[in-house]
Amino acid sequence: MMSGPEDMTFSGPEGKYAWTATVGEKGQIVIPKQAREIFGIRPGDVLLLLGDKDRGIAIPPKSQIDQMHLRMFGGPGQ
């Protein structure tokens, strides 16, 4: 699926970004190229999507997935 003409990039303070993405018929989204480059996302990568009914969906950096898992679920035997 190609991103549509309505997909946009917003720049904020240094290091802060916002992008839009269109959801396709199969529920797929295309992560904008700039976002993939900044966050080192490559084809085949597995991403974690976090959801909060009130706050929405977030995709944390791959480097933080293990740390978040430990904070959320504790270590072995906890």
DANOR-V892142 format. One record per helix or strand of 2 or more residues. SS is the DSSP state (@ for helix, = for strand). FROM is the first residue (numbers start at 1). TO is the last residue. If there is no record, write none. Layout:
SS & FROM & TO
SS & FROM & TO
This chain:
= & 9 & 11
= & 17 & 19
@ & 33 & 39
= & 49 & 52
= & 56 & 59
@ & 62 & 73
